[in-house]
Amino acid sequence: MNSARTELVLGLDTKVTLLVTGLLFLWALALGVWKYRQIRTSPDGSAHVYVDIAHRAALMYSFAGVLLAVFVALSDWPTAVNLTAALIVEALFAGAVAQYCLHGLRRDTTNQFHGTVSPALRFAMYALIAGEFGGFGVPFTGFLHAQFG
């Protein structure tokens, strides 16, 4: 068998996006341990709803980060533009998971939107929406430009 290896050259923007995505995946794995511990020790055999949400969100966001990295790699926008956009998305992913973890630690709610929603939470949600769409839109349009220019 030929064990020749093809060298894949990644740009800094793609490398950093994959690094952050990998860290998010490791965080998801650690959250799985926390979730399992709560399931094992809970009288009803379940983890707190926000521990469960944090675990699932971190898993989904880590895979979304891999997709983001592919579009960053295939975009023809400048490295700084792609990296900034990707880091905005990744920071918002991490911020959401951190918020879920905080609720899981505090066990203070089962629905952060139930009741009166603070202006800070409302602003955070609008920032999340704009940042995720905009942050993904940059490398995606760079991909479209590169492929269909």
Secondary structure as GFF3:
##gff-version 3
##sequence-region A 1 149
A	DSSP	alpha_helix	12	41	.	.	.	ID=ss1
A	DSSP	alpha_helix	49	74	.	.	.	ID=ss2
A	DSSP	alpha_helix	79	106	.	.	.	ID=ss3
A	DSSP	alpha_helix	119	148	.	.	.	ID=ss4
###
